[in-house]
Amino acid sequence: MANKNIKVSVRMCPDLRDKLIKESGGEEKVNLSEIIRDRLERRPADHKEIRELLYSLKIEISRIGTNINQITKSHNSGLYRSEDKQELEKAMLQLNILLRDIEQILYREI
């Protein structure tokens, strides 16, 4: 069976139409169908909220890596402290919270 396009009608208020046009570049001659198709085909990583959370996650992972390196160095030099372990556990908890937030947004977008 060949890929055939079907026609779909969509009703929206003028404010929403204007918002879609504005967000897509603001050109009045823009094809509204193209804008809607683009929105529907977007990957979750294309959304600003997800990019910001991924950036926060990257920073947290970097901090955890730094903490692990410091704990390993302290342990190897015999200077290991229980506070180091608690700090690492706190960083891991923050990482898990960020991962859960990202997962919720991803599933909300689908």
KOLGU-4560 file (N, C-alpha, C; in nm, 3 decimals, padded with zeros to 5 digits):
<recs>
<n_xx: 00.084 n_yy: -00.118 n_zz: 00.000 ca_xx: 00.000 ca_yy: 00.000 ca_zz: 00.000 c_xx: 00.089 c_yy: 00.124 c_zz: 00.000 mol: A seq: 1 type: MET>
<n_xx: 00.058 n_yy: 00.218 n_zz: -00.084 ca_xx: 00.139 ca_yy: 00.339 ca_zz: -00.097 c_xx: 00.112 c_yy: 00.434 c_zz: 00.019 mol: A seq: 2 type: ALA>
<n_xx: 00.211 n_yy: 00.514 n_zz: 00.051 ca_xx: 00.194 ca_yy: 00.616 ca_zz: 00.154 c_xx: 00.110 c_yy: 00.729 c_zz: 00.098 mol: A seq: 3 type: ASN>
<n_xx: -00.012 n_yy: 00.741 n_zz: 00.140 ca_xx: -00.099 ca_yy: 00.848 ca_zz: 00.093 c_xx: -00.123 c_yy: 00.944 c_zz: 00.208 mol: A seq: 4 type: LYS>
<n_xx: -00.122 n_yy: 01.070 n_zz: 00.175 ca_xx: -00.154 ca_yy: 01.170 ca_zz: 00.275 c_xx: -00.304 c_yy: 01.177 c_zz: 00.291 mol: A seq: 5 type: ASN>
<n_xx: -00.348 n_yy: 01.200 n_zz: 00.413 ca_xx: -00.490 ca_yy: 01.221 ca_zz: 00.436 c_xx: -00.509 c_yy: 01.362 c_zz: 00.485 mol: A seq: 6 type: ILE>
<n_xx: -00.625 n_yy: 01.416 n_zz: 00.461 ca_xx: -00.655 ca_yy: 01.552 ca_zz: 00.503 c_xx: -00.719 c_yy: 01.549 c_zz: 00.641 mol: A seq: 7 type: LYS>
<n_xx: -00.668 n_yy: 01.633 n_zz: 00.730 ca_xx: -00.719 ca_yy: 01.643 ca_zz: 00.866 c_xx: -00.751 c_yy: 01.789 c_zz: 00.892 mol: A seq: 8 type: VAL>
<n_xx: -00.869 n_yy: 01.816 n_zz: 00.941 ca_xx: -00.909 ca_yy: 01.953 ca_zz: 00.974 c_xx: -00.889 c_yy: 01.976 c_zz: 01.122 mol: A seq: 9 type: SER>
<n_xx: -00.842 n_yy: 02.095 n_zz: 01.155 ca_xx: -00.818 ca_yy: 02.130 ca_zz: 01.294 c_xx: -00.879 c_yy: 02.267 c_zz: 01.321 mol: A seq: 10 type: VAL>
<n_xx: -00.954 n_yy: 02.276 n_zz: 01.428 ca_xx: -01.010 ca_yy: 02.406 ca_zz: 01.470 c_xx: -00.922 c_yy: 02.461 c_zz: 01.582 mol: A seq: 11 type: ARG>
<n_xx: -00.898 n_yy: 02.591 n_zz: 01.576 ca_xx: -00.823 ca_yy: 02.658 ca_zz: 01.682 c_xx: -00.863 c_yy: 02.803 c_zz: 01.686 mol: A seq: 12 type: MET>
<n_xx: -00.843 n_yy: 02.863 n_zz: 01.801 ca_xx: -00.875 ca_yy: 03.004 ca_zz: 01.815 c_xx: -00.766 c_yy: 03.088 c_zz: 01.746 mol: A seq: 13 type: CYS>
<n_xx: -00.798 n_yy: 03.208 n_zz: 01.706 ca_xx: -00.699 ca_yy: 03.293 ca_zz: 01.639 c_xx: -00.573 c_yy: 03.318 c_zz: 01.722 mol: A seq: 14 type: PRO>
<n_xx: -00.590 n_yy: 03.326 n_zz: 01.855 ca_xx: -00.473 ca_yy: 03.348 ca_zz: 01.941 c_xx: -00.373 c_yy: 03.233 c_zz: 01.932 mol: A seq: 15 type: ASP>
<n_xx: -00.425 n_yy: 03.109 n_zz: 01.929 ca_xx: -00.337 ca_yy: 02.993 ca_zz: 01.917 c_xx: -00.268 c_yy: 02.992 c_zz: 01.781 mol: A seq: 16 type: LEU>
<n_xx: -00.344 n_yy: 03.022 n_zz: 01.676 ca_xx: -00.286 ca_yy: 03.029 ca_zz: 01.542 c_xx: -00.173 c_yy: 03.131 c_zz: 01.538 mol: A seq: 17 type: ARG>
<n_xx: -00.199 n_yy: 03.250 n_zz: 01.594 ca_xx: -00.097 ca_yy: 03.355 ca_zz: 01.596 c_xx: 00.025 c_yy: 03.313 c_zz: 01.677 mol: A seq: 18 type: ASP>
<n_xx: 00.001 n_yy: 03.242 n_zz: 01.787 ca_xx: 00.112 ca_yy: 03.194 ca_zz: 01.870 c_xx: 00.197 c_yy: 03.093 c_zz: 01.792 mol: A seq: 19 type: LYS>
<n_xx: 00.133 n_yy: 03.001 n_zz: 01.723 ca_xx: 00.208 ca_yy: 02.902 ca_zz: 01.643 c_xx: 00.292 c_yy: 02.972 c_zz: 01.536 mol: A seq: 20 type: LEU>
<n_xx: 00.231 n_yy: 03.070 n_zz: 01.469 ca_xx: 00.305 ca_yy: 03.142 ca_zz: 01.365 c_xx: 00.421 c_yy: 03.220 c_zz: 01.425 mol: A seq: 21 type: ILE>
<n_xx: 00.397 n_yy: 03.285 n_zz: 01.538 ca_xx: 00.503 ca_yy: 03.363 ca_zz: 01.604 c_xx: 00.619 c_yy: 03.273 c_zz: 01.645 mol: A seq: 22 type: LYS>
<n_xx: 00.588 n_yy: 03.158 n_zz: 01.705 ca_xx: 00.692 ca_yy: 03.067 ca_zz: 01.751 c_xx: 00.770 c_yy: 03.003 c_zz: 01.637 mol: A seq: 23 type: GLU>
<n_xx: 00.711 n_yy: 03.000 n_zz: 01.519 ca_xx: 00.779 ca_yy: 02.938 ca_zz: 01.406 c_xx: 00.858 c_yy: 03.039 c_zz: 01.324 mol: A seq: 24 type: SER>
<n_xx: 00.862 n_yy: 03.161 n_zz: 01.364 ca_xx: 00.941 ca_yy: 03.261 ca_zz: 01.293 c_xx: 00.866 c_yy: 03.388 c_zz: 01.265 mol: A seq: 25 type: GLY>
<n_xx: 00.736 n_yy: 03.386 n_zz: 01.286 ca_xx: 00.658 ca_yy: 03.508 ca_zz: 01.275 c_xx: 00.617 c_yy: 03.548 c_zz: 01.135 mol: A seq: 26 type: GLY>
<n_xx: 00.640 n_yy: 03.466 n_zz: 01.035 ca_xx: 00.604 ca_yy: 03.501 ca_zz: 00.898 c_xx: 00.457 c_yy: 03.470 c_zz: 00.873 mol: A seq: 27 type: GLU>
<n_xx: 00.383 n_yy: 03.565 n_zz: 00.821 ca_xx: 00.241 ca_yy: 03.545 ca_zz: 00.794 c_xx: 00.218 c_yy: 03.444 c_zz: 00.682 mol: A seq: 28 type: GLU>
<n_xx: 00.312 n_yy: 03.433 n_zz: 00.589 ca_xx: 00.294 ca_yy: 03.343 ca_zz: 00.475 c_xx: 00.335 c_yy: 03.200 c_zz: 00.506 mol: A seq: 29 type: LYS>
<n_xx: 00.369 n_yy: 03.171 n_zz: 00.631 ca_xx: 00.414 ca_yy: 03.039 ca_zz: 00.669 c_xx: 00.297 c_yy: 02.941 c_zz: 00.658 mol: A seq: 30 type: VAL>
<n_xx: 00.327 n_yy: 02.818 n_zz: 00.622 ca_xx: 00.226 ca_yy: 02.715 ca_zz: 00.605 c_xx: 00.193 c_yy: 02.656 c_zz: 00.742 mol: A seq: 31 type: ASN>
<n_xx: 00.071 n_yy: 02.679 n_zz: 00.787 ca_xx: 00.028 ca_yy: 02.633 ca_zz: 00.919 c_xx: 00.034 c_yy: 02.481 c_zz: 00.929 mol: A seq: 32 type: LEU>
<n_xx: 00.007 n_yy: 02.412 n_zz: 00.820 ca_xx: 00.016 ca_yy: 02.265 ca_zz: 00.820 c_xx: 00.159 c_yy: 02.219 c_zz: 00.849 mol: A seq: 33 type: SER>
<n_xx: 00.256 n_yy: 02.289 n_zz: 00.791 ca_xx: 00.397 ca_yy: 02.255 ca_zz: 00.817 c_xx: 00.432 c_yy: 02.276 c_zz: 00.963 mol: A seq: 34 type: GLU>
<n_xx: 00.382 n_yy: 02.383 n_zz: 01.021 ca_xx: 00.410 ca_yy: 02.411 ca_zz: 01.163 c_xx: 00.354 c_yy: 02.299 c_zz: 01.249 mol: A seq: 35 type: ILE>
<n_xx: 00.231 n_yy: 02.259 n_zz: 01.225 ca_xx: 00.168 ca_yy: 02.154 ca_zz: 01.305 c_xx: 00.240 c_yy: 02.022 c_zz: 01.288 mol: A seq: 36 type: ILE>
<n_xx: 00.276 n_yy: 01.986 n_zz: 01.162 ca_xx: 00.350 ca_yy: 01.862 ca_zz: 01.139 c_xx: 00.484 c_yy: 01.865 c_zz: 01.212 mol: A seq: 37 type: ARG>
<n_xx: 00.551 n_yy: 01.979 n_zz: 01.207 ca_xx: 00.680 ca_yy: 01.993 ca_zz: 01.276 c_xx: 00.663 c_yy: 01.972 c_zz: 01.426 mol: A seq: 38 type: ASP>
<n_xx: 00.559 n_yy: 02.030 n_zz: 01.484 ca_xx: 00.534 ca_yy: 02.014 ca_zz: 01.627 c_xx: 00.508 c_yy: 01.869 c_zz: 01.663 mol: A seq: 39 type: ARG>
<n_xx: 00.432 n_yy: 01.799 n_zz: 01.579 ca_xx: 00.399 ca_yy: 01.660 ca_zz: 01.608 c_xx: 00.519 c_yy: 01.568 c_zz: 01.593 mol: A seq: 40 type: LEU>
<n_xx: 00.612 n_yy: 01.603 n_zz: 01.506 ca_xx: 00.727 ca_yy: 01.517 ca_zz: 01.480 c_xx: 00.848 c_yy: 01.551 c_zz: 01.566 mol: A seq: 41 type: GLU>
<n_xx: 00.837 n_yy: 01.652 n_zz: 01.648 ca_xx: 00.950 ca_yy: 01.692 ca_zz: 01.733 c_xx: 00.991 c_yy: 01.579 c_zz: 01.825 mol: A seq: 42 type: ARG>
<n_xx: 01.122 n_yy: 01.570 n_zz: 01.844 ca_xx: 01.175 ca_yy: 01.477 ca_zz: 01.945 c_xx: 01.174 c_yy: 01.549 c_zz: 02.079 mol: A seq: 43 type: ARG>
<n_xx: 01.163 n_yy: 01.475 n_zz: 02.188 ca_xx: 01.161 ca_yy: 01.540 ca_zz: 02.319 c_xx: 01.283 c_yy: 01.629 c_zz: 02.345 mol: A seq: 44 type: PRO>
<n_xx: 01.399 n_yy: 01.592 n_zz: 02.291 ca_xx: 01.520 ca_yy: 01.671 ca_zz: 02.315 c_xx: 01.513 c_yy: 01.808 c_zz: 02.248 mol: A seq: 45 type: ALA>
<n_xx: 01.416 n_yy: 01.827 n_zz: 02.158 ca_xx: 01.400 ca_yy: 01.956 ca_zz: 02.091 c_xx: 01.334 c_yy: 02.060 c_zz: 02.181 mol: A seq: 46 type: ASP>
<n_xx: 01.280 n_yy: 02.018 n_zz: 02.293 ca_xx: 01.207 ca_yy: 02.108 ca_zz: 02.380 c_xx: 01.301 c_yy: 02.175 c_zz: 02.480 mol: A seq: 47 type: HIS>
<n_xx: 01.279 n_yy: 02.303 n_zz: 02.500 ca_xx: 01.365 ca_yy: 02.383 ca_zz: 02.588 c_xx: 01.372 c_yy: 02.325 c_zz: 02.729 mol: A seq: 48 type: LYS>
<n_xx: 01.260 n_yy: 02.286 n_zz: 02.783 ca_xx: 01.255 ca_yy: 02.235 ca_zz: 02.922 c_xx: 01.342 c_yy: 02.111 c_zz: 02.936 mol: A seq: 49 type: GLU>
<n_xx: 01.339 n_yy: 02.023 n_zz: 02.838 ca_xx: 01.419 ca_yy: 01.901 ca_zz: 02.844 c_xx: 01.567 c_yy: 01.934 c_zz: 02.827 mol: A seq: 50 type: ILE>
<n_xx: 01.599 n_yy: 02.026 n_zz: 02.736 ca_xx: 01.740 ca_yy: 02.065 ca_zz: 02.719 c_xx: 01.796 c_yy: 02.122 c_zz: 02.849 mol: A seq: 51 type: ARG>
<n_xx: 01.716 n_yy: 02.202 n_zz: 02.920 ca_xx: 01.763 ca_yy: 02.259 ca_zz: 03.046 c_xx: 01.785 c_yy: 02.150 c_zz: 03.151 mol: A seq: 52 type: GLU>
<n_xx: 01.693 n_yy: 02.054 n_zz: 03.158 ca_xx: 01.710 ca_yy: 01.945 ca_zz: 03.253 c_xx: 01.831 c_yy: 01.858 c_zz: 03.218 mol: A seq: 53 type: LEU>
<n_xx: 01.852 n_yy: 01.834 n_zz: 03.089 ca_xx: 01.968 ca_yy: 01.755 ca_zz: 03.048 c_xx: 02.098 c_yy: 01.828 c_zz: 03.082 mol: A seq: 54 type: LEU>
<n_xx: 02.098 n_yy: 01.960 n_zz: 03.068 ca_xx: 02.216 ca_yy: 02.038 ca_zz: 03.105 c_xx: 02.242 c_yy: 02.027 c_zz: 03.256 mol: A seq: 55 type: TYR>
<n_xx: 02.135 n_yy: 02.037 n_zz: 03.337 ca_xx: 02.150 ca_yy: 02.022 ca_zz: 03.482 c_xx: 02.201 c_yy: 01.883 c_zz: 03.516 mol: A seq: 56 type: SER>
<n_xx: 02.151 n_yy: 01.784 n_zz: 03.445 ca_xx: 02.195 ca_yy: 01.646 ca_zz: 03.467 c_xx: 02.344 c_yy: 01.631 c_zz: 03.435 mol: A seq: 57 type: LEU>
<n_xx: 02.387 n_yy: 01.692 n_zz: 03.327 ca_xx: 02.528 ca_yy: 01.687 ca_zz: 03.289 c_xx: 02.616 c_yy: 01.748 c_zz: 03.398 mol: A seq: 58 type: LYS>
<n_xx: 02.574 n_yy: 01.860 n_zz: 03.454 ca_xx: 02.650 ca_yy: 01.925 ca_zz: 03.561 c_xx: 02.655 c_yy: 01.836 c_zz: 03.685 mol: A seq: 59 type: ILE>
<n_xx: 02.541 n_yy: 01.775 n_zz: 03.720 ca_xx: 02.537 ca_yy: 01.688 ca_zz: 03.838 c_xx: 02.627 c_yy: 01.566 c_zz: 03.820 mol: A seq: 60 type: GLU>
<n_xx: 02.625 n_yy: 01.508 n_zz: 03.701 ca_xx: 02.711 ca_yy: 01.393 ca_zz: 03.674 c_xx: 02.857 c_yy: 01.433 c_zz: 03.685 mol: A seq: 61 type: ILE>
<n_xx: 02.891 n_yy: 01.551 n_zz: 03.637 ca_xx: 03.028 ca_yy: 01.600 ca_zz: 03.647 c_xx: 03.068 c_yy: 01.618 c_zz: 03.794 mol: A seq: 62 type: SER>
<n_xx: 02.978 n_yy: 01.672 n_zz: 03.873 ca_xx: 03.006 ca_yy: 01.691 ca_zz: 04.017 c_xx: 03.026 c_yy: 01.556 c_zz: 04.087 mol: A seq: 63 type: ARG>
<n_xx: 02.941 n_yy: 01.460 n_zz: 04.051 ca_xx: 02.953 ca_yy: 01.327 ca_zz: 04.112 c_xx: 03.087 c_yy: 01.265 c_zz: 04.074 mol: A seq: 64 type: ILE>
<n_xx: 03.127 n_yy: 01.281 n_zz: 03.948 ca_xx: 03.257 ca_yy: 01.229 ca_zz: 03.906 c_xx: 03.370 c_yy: 01.291 c_zz: 03.985 mol: A seq: 65 type: GLY>
<n_xx: 03.361 n_yy: 01.422 n_zz: 04.006 ca_xx: 03.462 ca_yy: 01.492 ca_zz: 04.086 c_xx: 03.464 c_yy: 01.439 c_zz: 04.229 mol: A seq: 66 type: THR>
<n_xx: 03.346 n_yy: 01.419 n_zz: 04.286 ca_xx: 03.338 ca_yy: 01.364 ca_zz: 04.423 c_xx: 03.397 c_yy: 01.224 c_zz: 04.431 mol: A seq: 67 type: ASN>
<n_xx: 03.368 n_yy: 01.142 n_zz: 04.332 ca_xx: 03.424 ca_yy: 01.006 ca_zz: 04.331 c_xx: 03.576 c_yy: 01.011 c_zz: 04.325 mol: A seq: 68 type: ILE>
<n_xx: 03.629 n_yy: 01.099 n_zz: 04.242 ca_xx: 03.775 ca_yy: 01.113 ca_zz: 04.232 c_xx: 03.836 c_yy: 01.157 c_zz: 04.365 mol: A seq: 69 type: ASN>
<n_xx: 03.771 n_yy: 01.253 n_zz: 04.431 ca_xx: 03.822 ca_yy: 01.301 ca_zz: 04.559 c_xx: 03.815 c_yy: 01.191 c_zz: 04.666 mol: A seq: 70 type: GLN>
<n_xx: 03.706 n_yy: 01.116 n_zz: 04.669 ca_xx: 03.692 ca_yy: 01.009 ca_zz: 04.767 c_xx: 03.796 c_yy: 00.901 c_zz: 04.741 mol: A seq: 71 type: ILE>
<n_xx: 03.816 n_yy: 00.866 n_zz: 04.615 ca_xx: 03.916 ca_yy: 00.764 ca_zz: 04.580 c_xx: 04.055 c_yy: 00.809 c_zz: 04.622 mol: A seq: 72 type: THR>
<n_xx: 04.086 n_yy: 00.935 n_zz: 04.596 ca_xx: 04.219 ca_yy: 00.988 ca_zz: 04.634 c_xx: 04.234 c_yy: 00.985 c_zz: 04.787 mol: A seq: 73 type: LYS>
<n_xx: 04.129 n_yy: 01.026 n_zz: 04.858 ca_xx: 04.135 ca_yy: 01.025 ca_zz: 05.004 c_xx: 04.152 c_yy: 00.882 c_zz: 05.056 mol: A seq: 74 type: SER>
<n_xx: 04.077 n_yy: 00.790 n_zz: 04.996 ca_xx: 04.084 ca_yy: 00.650 ca_zz: 05.039 c_xx: 04.224 c_yy: 00.593 c_zz: 05.015 mol: A seq: 75 type: HIS>
<n_xx: 04.278 n_yy: 00.620 n_zz: 04.897 ca_xx: 04.412 ca_yy: 00.568 ca_zz: 04.863 c_xx: 04.521 c_yy: 00.627 c_zz: 04.950 mol: A seq: 76 type: ASN>
<n_xx: 04.498 n_yy: 00.748 n_zz: 05.000 ca_xx: 04.600 ca_yy: 00.809 ca_zz: 05.086 c_xx: 04.570 c_yy: 00.787 c_zz: 05.234 mol: A seq: 77 type: SER>
<n_xx: 04.467 n_yy: 00.709 n_zz: 05.263 ca_xx: 04.434 ca_yy: 00.679 ca_zz: 05.402 c_xx: 04.359 c_yy: 00.791 c_zz: 05.472 mol: A seq: 78 type: GLY>
<n_xx: 04.304 n_yy: 00.887 n_zz: 05.396 ca_xx: 04.236 ca_yy: 01.001 ca_zz: 05.456 c_xx: 04.085 c_yy: 00.996 c_zz: 05.436 mol: A seq: 79 type: LEU>
<n_xx: 04.032 n_yy: 00.879 n_zz: 05.410 ca_xx: 03.889 ca_yy: 00.864 ca_zz: 05.380 c_xx: 03.806 c_yy: 00.904 c_zz: 05.502 mol: A seq: 80 type: TYR>
<n_xx: 03.700 n_yy: 00.981 n_zz: 05.474 ca_xx: 03.611 ca_yy: 01.025 ca_zz: 05.581 c_xx: 03.468 c_yy: 00.979 c_zz: 05.551 mol: A seq: 81 type: ARG>
<n_xx: 03.391 n_yy: 00.956 n_zz: 05.653 ca_xx: 03.251 ca_yy: 00.915 ca_zz: 05.632 c_xx: 03.170 c_yy: 01.029 c_zz: 05.570 mol: A seq: 82 type: SER>
<n_xx: 03.214 n_yy: 01.155 n_zz: 05.592 ca_xx: 03.146 ca_yy: 01.269 ca_zz: 05.532 c_xx: 03.154 c_yy: 01.263 c_zz: 05.379 mol: A seq: 83 type: GLU>
<n_xx: 03.265 n_yy: 01.209 n_zz: 05.328 ca_xx: 03.280 ca_yy: 01.194 ca_zz: 05.184 c_xx: 03.173 c_yy: 01.102 c_zz: 05.128 mol: A seq: 84 type: ASP>
<n_xx: 03.148 n_yy: 00.993 n_zz: 05.199 ca_xx: 03.047 ca_yy: 00.897 ca_zz: 05.156 c_xx: 02.908 c_yy: 00.962 c_zz: 05.159 mol: A seq: 85 type: LYS>
<n_xx: 02.879 n_yy: 01.037 n_zz: 05.264 ca_xx: 02.750 ca_yy: 01.104 ca_zz: 05.275 c_xx: 02.732 c_yy: 01.207 c_zz: 05.163 mol: A seq: 86 type: GLN>
<n_xx: 02.839 n_yy: 01.278 n_zz: 05.130 ca_xx: 02.833 ca_yy: 01.376 ca_zz: 05.022 c_xx: 02.805 c_yy: 01.308 c_zz: 04.888 mol: A seq: 87 type: GLU>
<n_xx: 02.868 n_yy: 01.195 n_zz: 04.867 ca_xx: 02.845 ca_yy: 01.120 ca_zz: 04.744 c_xx: 02.701 c_yy: 01.068 c_zz: 04.738 mol: A seq: 88 type: LEU>
<n_xx: 02.649 n_yy: 01.018 n_zz: 04.848 ca_xx: 02.511 ca_yy: 00.970 ca_zz: 04.850 c_xx: 02.412 c_yy: 01.083 c_zz: 04.823 mol: A seq: 89 type: GLU>
<n_xx: 02.441 n_yy: 01.202 n_zz: 04.875 ca_xx: 02.356 ca_yy: 01.319 ca_zz: 04.851 c_xx: 02.357 c_yy: 01.355 c_zz: 04.702 mol: A seq: 90 type: LYS>
<n_xx: 02.475 n_yy: 01.352 n_zz: 04.641 ca_xx: 02.485 ca_yy: 01.383 ca_zz: 04.498 c_xx: 02.411 c_yy: 01.280 c_zz: 04.414 mol: A seq: 91 type: ALA>
<n_xx: 02.419 n_yy: 01.153 n_zz: 04.454 ca_xx: 02.348 ca_yy: 01.048 ca_zz: 04.381 c_xx: 02.197 c_yy: 01.067 c_zz: 04.394 mol: A seq: 92 type: MET>
<n_xx: 02.150 n_yy: 01.109 n_zz: 04.509 ca_xx: 02.007 ca_yy: 01.135 ca_zz: 04.529 c_xx: 01.961 c_yy: 01.248 c_zz: 04.436 mol: A seq: 93 type: LEU>
<n_xx: 02.041 n_yy: 01.355 n_zz: 04.426 ca_xx: 02.008 ca_yy: 01.466 ca_zz: 04.337 c_xx: 02.003 c_yy: 01.418 c_zz: 04.191 mol: A seq: 94 type: GLN>
<n_xx: 02.096 n_yy: 01.333 n_zz: 04.155 ca_xx: 02.099 ca_yy: 01.278 ca_zz: 04.019 c_xx: 01.972 c_yy: 01.196 c_zz: 03.992 mol: A seq: 95 type: LEU>
<n_xx: 01.932 n_yy: 01.114 n_zz: 04.087 ca_xx: 01.811 ca_yy: 01.034 ca_zz: 04.070 c_xx: 01.686 c_yy: 01.121 c_zz: 04.056 mol: A seq: 96 type: ASN>
<n_xx: 01.680 n_yy: 01.231 n_zz: 04.130 ca_xx: 01.567 ca_yy: 01.323 ca_zz: 04.120 c_xx: 01.563 c_yy: 01.385 c_zz: 03.981 mol: A seq: 97 type: ILE>
<n_xx: 01.678 n_yy: 01.429 n_zz: 03.931 ca_xx: 01.683 ca_yy: 01.487 ca_zz: 03.797 c_xx: 01.643 c_yy: 01.385 c_zz: 03.691 mol: A seq: 98 type: LEU>
<n_xx: 01.690 n_yy: 01.263 n_zz: 03.705 ca_xx: 01.653 ca_yy: 01.158 ca_zz: 03.609 c_xx: 01.502 c_yy: 01.134 c_zz: 03.610 mol: A seq: 99 type: LEU>
<n_xx: 01.442 n_yy: 01.134 n_zz: 03.728 ca_xx: 01.297 ca_yy: 01.114 ca_zz: 03.739 c_xx: 01.223 c_yy: 01.229 c_zz: 03.673 mol: A seq: 100 type: ARG>
<n_xx: 01.271 n_yy: 01.353 n_zz: 03.692 ca_xx: 01.207 ca_yy: 01.469 ca_zz: 03.628 c_xx: 01.212 c_yy: 01.459 c_zz: 03.476 mol: A seq: 101 type: ASP>
<n_xx: 01.327 n_yy: 01.420 n_zz: 03.425 ca_xx: 01.342 ca_yy: 01.406 ca_zz: 03.281 c_xx: 01.250 c_yy: 01.296 c_zz: 03.228 mol: A seq: 102 type: ILE>
<n_xx: 01.243 n_yy: 01.186 n_zz: 03.300 ca_xx: 01.157 ca_yy: 01.076 ca_zz: 03.258 c_xx: 01.010 c_yy: 01.118 c_zz: 03.256 mol: A seq: 103 type: GLU>
<n_xx: 00.967 n_yy: 01.194 n_zz: 03.355 ca_xx: 00.828 ca_yy: 01.241 ca_zz: 03.358 c_xx: 00.799 c_yy: 01.331 c_zz: 03.239 mol: A seq: 104 type: GLN>
<n_xx: 00.892 n_yy: 01.419 n_zz: 03.205 ca_xx: 00.870 ca_yy: 01.509 ca_zz: 03.091 c_xx: 00.868 c_yy: 01.430 c_zz: 02.962 mol: A seq: 105 type: ILE>
<n_xx: 00.958 n_yy: 01.334 n_zz: 02.948 ca_xx: 00.961 ca_yy: 01.253 ca_zz: 02.825 c_xx: 00.829 c_yy: 01.181 c_zz: 02.806 mol: A seq: 106 type: LEU>
<n_xx: 00.777 n_yy: 01.119 n_zz: 02.909 ca_xx: 00.652 ca_yy: 01.044 ca_zz: 02.896 c_xx: 00.532 c_yy: 01.136 c_zz: 02.879 mol: A seq: 107 type: TYR>
<n_xx: 00.541 n_yy: 01.256 n_zz: 02.934 ca_xx: 00.433 ca_yy: 01.354 ca_zz: 02.916 c_xx: 00.427 c_yy: 01.401 c_zz: 02.771 mol: A seq: 108 type: ARG>
<n_xx: 00.544 n_yy: 01.411 n_zz: 02.706 ca_xx: 00.552 ca_yy: 01.462 ca_zz: 02.569 c_xx: 00.501 c_yy: 01.361 c_zz: 02.467 mol: A seq: 109 type: GLU>
<n_xx: 00.509 n_yy: 01.232 n_zz: 02.499 ca_xx: 00.474 ca_yy: 01.130 ca_zz: 02.400 c_xx: 00.325 c_yy: 01.119 c_zz: 02.383 mol: A seq: 110 type: ILE>
</recs>
